[in-house]
Amino acid sequence: MIYAICLIAAFGLGFNAFQGNTVAGSMQDSFGIDRLWTGIALAVISGFIIFGGIHRIAKVSDVVVPIMAIGYLAMALIVILLNITSLPGVIYDIVTNAFGLQEAVGGGMGAAVAQGLRRGLFSNEAGLGSAPNVAATAEVRHPISQGITQSFSVFIDTIIICSCTAFVILLGDVYVPGAEGIDGVALTQQSMVSHLGTWVQYFLSGAILLFSFSSIIYNYYLGENAMTVLTKSPLGILGLRIAIIAIVFLGATAPAATAVFFFSDPMMGILALVNLLAIMMLFPVAMRLLRDFRRQLKAGVERPVLNPDDYADLDIDREAWKLPAE
């Protein structure tokens, strides 16, 4: 019950407010569009998505979003290659500023780790327990194979995409450490523009728009799943939909992402706490499944299969693990 409430607050509301803020910031930076008008447009489109157009948008996102992601990575790699001689210095600065003696004495190291944990949760959701809501819908032969896939997605998101973004920003001259200036998505856009030219910001604005709408779909899906745990009443779902549309608008009109983070950070902390406690309780079962998966691989099985009969002591849905007809 507590987890469902926090999931609605963090994903259904907080994360969607962040998506609205990101799109509005991008549009204001690229085209000079006032946040109010972007917020109104986002609210209307979000309403269309939530109240009936979700499947059509999802189909388009399935095709376009990966292309946009590959395009963004390609541009980031071009920037890195063009500044390859400066890359070692950037990596050195990242390490020394995060774990340097001065920061450790002044408490900066702890602050850097805490800030990294908070923003990392926004990036990859690792430890929040949200991804299983979607991963559980996949048709797989063994739960460990899906777990490996989900772990790999965190690696791609954090180690590759986020690192590329950091390098793009630190290799440019837009970001000035210790100085008040632009932040958030505008910082990424302006840094990329400083490397490749003004045309990039239009591509990034389109990519951000698509990423945000696909994220709104995902966040709404999680929120609705959590709401069904709390109540089966259609009024509950309707209230959630209206709240999400409103929060997207409010997030877009917020002048900075700080207010959005202030709301979402505590909710993510509670989510992580509840989920990590559940993980600790499920750890023996997970290790049992992992040993079974490895045993089958060593036996020469290319695609290990879960046999429910081996877990008669657990409450496993036998129909869910019945192999589909080849």
VMD Tcl script that draws the C-alpha trace (Angstrom):
set ca {
  {0.00 0.00 0.00}
  {2.78 2.44 0.98}
  {4.77 1.51 -2.09}
  {1.77 2.03 -4.40}
  {1.12 5.50 -2.96}
  {4.77 6.51 -3.35}
  {4.86 5.08 -6.89}
  {1.91 7.27 -7.88}
  {3.48 10.31 -6.23}
  {6.96 9.80 -7.69}
  {6.21 8.48 -11.18}
  {2.63 9.44 -11.93}
  {3.12 12.96 -10.61}
  {6.75 13.87 -9.85}
  {8.44 12.34 -12.90}
  {5.76 13.65 -15.24}
  {6.23 17.13 -13.81}
  {9.92 16.75 -14.58}
  {9.15 15.72 -18.17}
  {6.97 18.80 -18.60}
  {9.71 21.00 -17.16}
  {12.30 19.47 -19.48}
  {10.25 20.00 -22.64}
  {9.31 23.56 -21.67}
  {12.93 24.42 -20.92}
  {14.05 22.99 -24.25}
  {11.39 24.88 -26.22}
  {12.16 28.13 -24.45}
  {15.88 27.76 -25.08}
  {15.57 26.70 -28.72}
  {12.59 28.69 -29.99}
  {11.90 31.30 -27.31}
  {8.43 29.84 -26.63}
  {7.00 30.92 -23.30}
  {6.66 28.12 -20.76}
  {2.96 28.85 -20.32}
  {2.15 28.05 -23.96}
  {4.32 24.95 -23.90}
  {2.55 23.85 -20.72}
  {-0.88 24.28 -22.31}
  {0.18 22.32 -25.41}
  {1.70 19.55 -23.29}
  {-1.43 19.30 -21.15}
  {-3.65 18.96 -24.24}
  {-1.41 16.35 -25.88}
  {-0.98 14.47 -22.60}
  {-4.76 14.37 -22.26}
  {-5.03 12.93 -25.76}
  {-2.44 10.30 -24.90}
  {-3.94 9.30 -21.57}
  {-7.59 9.32 -22.66}
  {-7.28 7.34 -25.86}
  {-4.23 7.89 -28.00}
  {-1.72 5.99 -25.91}
  {-1.43 3.00 -28.27}
  {-0.87 5.14 -31.37}
  {1.75 7.27 -29.63}
  {3.44 4.16 -28.26}
  {3.73 2.63 -31.74}
  {5.32 5.79 -33.11}
  {7.66 6.03 -30.10}
  {8.78 2.42 -30.55}
  {10.19 3.36 -33.96}
  {11.27 6.97 -33.58}
  {12.73 7.06 -30.05}
  {15.50 4.48 -30.71}
  {16.48 6.41 -33.85}
  {16.65 9.64 -31.86}
  {18.68 7.95 -29.13}
  {21.18 6.57 -31.65}
  {21.38 10.00 -33.29}
  {22.11 11.66 -29.95}
  {24.82 9.12 -29.11}
  {26.35 9.59 -32.56}
  {26.56 13.37 -32.05}
  {28.02 12.92 -28.57}
  {30.67 10.53 -29.90}
  {31.55 13.03 -32.66}
  {32.05 15.72 -30.00}
  {34.23 13.38 -27.94}
  {36.34 12.43 -30.96}
  {36.77 16.09 -31.96}
  {38.06 16.82 -28.45}
  {39.76 13.50 -27.75}
  {42.97 15.16 -26.54}
  {41.04 17.01 -23.83}
  {39.15 13.91 -22.64}
  {41.81 12.65 -20.16}
  {41.79 16.04 -18.44}
  {37.99 15.96 -18.15}
  {38.04 12.47 -16.63}
  {40.75 13.60 -14.21}
  {38.65 16.60 -13.17}
  {35.57 14.39 -12.63}
  {37.47 12.00 -10.35}
  {39.44 14.60 -8.42}
  {36.43 16.86 -7.85}
  {34.26 13.97 -6.71}
  {36.80 12.23 -4.49}
  {39.52 14.83 -3.89}
  {41.04 15.60 -0.51}
  {39.59 19.11 -0.42}
  {36.08 17.83 -1.09}
  {36.47 15.04 1.48}
  {37.59 17.47 4.20}
  {34.84 19.95 3.36}
  {32.11 17.33 3.14}
  {31.84 17.80 -0.60}
  {32.46 14.13 -1.33}
  {29.37 13.08 0.59}
  {27.33 15.79 -1.08}
  {28.55 14.66 -4.51}
  {27.64 11.04 -3.80}
  {24.21 12.01 -2.44}
  {23.51 14.25 -5.42}
  {24.66 11.51 -7.80}
  {22.35 8.99 -6.14}
  {19.35 11.30 -6.36}
  {19.88 12.24 -10.00}
  {20.90 8.70 -10.89}
  {17.51 7.48 -9.71}
  {15.87 9.93 -12.11}
  {18.04 8.58 -14.88}
  {17.85 4.80 -14.50}
  {15.39 4.09 -11.63}
  {17.79 1.44 -10.31}
  {16.61 0.23 -6.92}
  {13.15 1.80 -7.12}
  {11.32 -1.36 -8.20}
  {9.49 0.39 -11.02}
  {10.96 -1.50 -13.97}
  {9.50 -4.90 -12.91}
  {6.03 -3.50 -13.62}
  {6.94 -3.43 -17.32}
  {9.51 -6.24 -17.38}
  {6.92 -8.65 -15.99}
  {4.86 -8.29 -19.18}
  {7.67 -9.78 -21.32}
  {7.41 -13.36 -22.51}
  {10.61 -15.11 -21.41}
  {11.57 -18.70 -20.63}
  {13.38 -17.89 -17.40}
  {13.13 -14.87 -15.04}
  {16.92 -14.52 -14.83}
  {17.15 -13.78 -18.56}
  {14.79 -10.84 -18.13}
  {16.71 -9.69 -15.07}
  {19.93 -9.63 -17.10}
  {18.20 -7.58 -19.80}
  {16.99 -5.05 -17.23}
  {20.47 -4.78 -15.71}
  {21.92 -4.11 -19.15}
  {19.44 -1.29 -19.71}
  {20.72 0.44 -16.55}
  {24.28 0.08 -17.86}
  {23.38 1.61 -21.24}
  {21.49 4.49 -19.64}
  {23.98 5.39 -16.92}
  {27.43 4.37 -18.06}
  {27.06 5.16 -21.76}
  {24.38 7.83 -22.32}
  {24.92 9.81 -19.11}
  {28.70 9.65 -19.48}
  {28.46 10.94 -23.04}
  {26.29 13.84 -21.85}
  {28.78 14.69 -19.10}
  {31.67 14.67 -21.55}
  {29.79 16.91 -24.00}
  {29.15 19.46 -21.25}
  {32.63 19.39 -19.71}
  {34.43 19.47 -23.06}
  {32.59 22.68 -24.00}
  {32.89 26.21 -22.68}
  {29.27 26.80 -21.66}
  {29.53 25.28 -18.19}
  {31.61 27.31 -15.75}
  {32.22 25.56 -12.40}
  {31.10 27.62 -9.42}
  {29.30 30.21 -11.51}
  {25.57 30.83 -11.71}
  {24.34 29.99 -15.18}
  {22.06 27.78 -17.22}
  {21.37 24.26 -16.04}
  {19.26 21.24 -16.87}
  {18.40 20.45 -20.46}
  {19.36 23.96 -21.62}
  {22.93 23.32 -20.47}
  {23.11 20.12 -22.52}
  {21.65 21.84 -25.59}
  {23.92 24.86 -25.41}
  {26.97 22.66 -24.84}
  {26.14 20.58 -27.90}
  {25.54 23.76 -29.94}
  {28.96 25.10 -28.93}
  {30.52 22.00 -30.47}
  {28.42 21.29 -33.58}
  {26.44 24.43 -34.40}
  {22.94 25.81 -33.93}
  {21.22 23.14 -36.03}
  {21.76 20.64 -33.23}
  {19.35 22.31 -30.82}
  {16.41 21.72 -33.16}
  {17.22 18.02 -33.39}
  {17.61 17.85 -29.61}
  {14.30 19.64 -29.04}
  {12.51 17.09 -31.21}
  {14.28 14.22 -29.49}
  {13.45 15.59 -26.03}
  {9.81 15.98 -27.02}
  {9.58 12.35 -28.13}
  {11.52 11.07 -25.13}
  {9.23 13.00 -22.81}
  {6.01 11.74 -24.35}
  {7.22 8.15 -24.25}
  {8.18 8.71 -20.60}
  {4.75 10.15 -19.83}
  {3.20 6.97 -21.26}
  {5.50 4.85 -19.11}
  {4.92 6.91 -15.96}
  {1.17 6.88 -16.45}
  {1.24 3.09 -16.92}
  {3.06 2.69 -13.60}
  {0.73 5.12 -11.88}
  {-2.38 3.36 -13.14}
  {-1.04 -0.04 -12.07}
  {-0.41 1.34 -8.59}
  {-3.86 2.95 -8.48}
  {-5.52 -0.39 -9.24}
  {-3.82 -1.76 -6.13}
  {-5.38 1.00 -4.03}
  {-8.84 1.03 -5.62}
  {-10.77 -0.57 -8.46}
  {-13.06 2.43 -8.78}
  {-13.11 4.13 -12.22}
  {-13.22 7.45 -10.37}
  {-9.78 6.72 -8.94}
  {-8.33 6.21 -12.42}
  {-10.11 9.31 -13.70}
  {-8.73 11.37 -10.81}
  {-5.22 10.10 -11.53}
  {-5.51 11.02 -15.21}
  {-6.68 14.54 -14.42}
  {-3.91 14.94 -11.81}
  {-1.24 13.84 -14.31}
  {-2.44 16.31 -16.94}
  {-2.42 19.09 -14.34}
  {1.03 18.18 -13.02}
  {2.50 18.13 -16.54}
  {1.23 21.70 -16.98}
  {2.52 22.83 -13.58}
  {5.90 21.22 -14.20}
  {6.21 22.96 -17.56}
  {5.46 26.40 -16.06}
  {7.92 25.98 -13.17}
  {10.92 28.26 -13.82}
  {13.45 25.54 -12.93}
  {13.60 21.85 -12.18}
  {14.55 22.46 -8.53}
  {10.94 22.53 -7.32}
  {10.21 19.29 -9.18}
  {13.20 17.57 -7.60}
  {12.20 18.89 -4.17}
  {8.86 17.11 -4.48}
  {10.10 13.87 -6.06}
  {13.27 13.20 -4.04}
  {11.51 12.18 -0.79}
  {9.09 9.94 -2.69}
  {11.98 8.19 -4.46}
  {13.72 7.71 -1.13}
  {10.68 5.92 0.34}
  {10.28 3.87 -2.85}
  {13.91 2.78 -2.68}
  {13.65 1.90 1.02}
  {10.53 -0.24 0.59}
  {11.87 -1.90 -2.56}
  {15.30 -2.66 -1.09}
  {13.65 -4.28 1.93}
  {11.59 -6.44 -0.45}
  {14.74 -7.33 -2.41}
  {16.46 -8.46 0.79}
  {13.51 -10.72 1.56}
  {13.52 -12.13 -1.98}
  {17.30 -12.56 -2.14}
  {17.29 -16.30 -1.32}
  {14.72 -16.95 -4.07}
  {16.70 -14.87 -6.56}
  {19.91 -16.77 -5.81}
  {18.05 -20.07 -6.18}
  {16.81 -19.00 -9.62}
  {20.29 -17.80 -10.59}
  {21.86 -21.13 -9.66}
  {19.24 -22.92 -11.75}
  {19.94 -20.62 -14.69}
  {23.71 -21.18 -14.50}
  {23.28 -24.93 -14.07}
  {21.29 -25.13 -17.30}
  {23.88 -23.06 -19.15}
  {26.69 -25.35 -17.96}
  {24.62 -28.32 -19.10}
  {24.60 -26.92 -22.62}
  {21.09 -25.45 -22.64}
  {21.22 -22.38 -24.89}
  {17.96 -20.91 -23.57}
  {17.34 -21.98 -19.97}
  {13.73 -22.71 -19.06}
  {12.03 -22.29 -15.71}
  {10.34 -25.49 -14.55}
  {7.63 -24.60 -11.99}
  {7.78 -28.15 -10.63}
  {11.22 -27.35 -9.21}
  {9.67 -24.58 -7.12}
  {6.59 -26.32 -5.71}
  {7.22 -24.63 -2.35}
  {6.78 -21.19 -3.94}
  {3.57 -19.51 -5.05}
  {4.37 -19.56 -8.78}
  {1.73 -19.10 -11.46}
  {2.21 -22.26 -13.51}
  {0.19 -20.91 -16.44}
  {2.39 -17.82 -16.68}
  {5.48 -20.01 -17.18}
  {3.92 -22.42 -19.63}
  {6.01 -22.33 -22.82}
  {4.21 -20.94 -25.87}
  {3.76 -23.21 -28.85}
  {6.72 -23.07 -31.24}
}
mol new
graphics top color blue
foreach p $ca { graphics top sphere $p radius 0.5 }
foreach p [lrange $ca 0 end-1] q [lrange $ca 1 end] { graphics top cylinder $p $q radius 0.2 }
display resetview
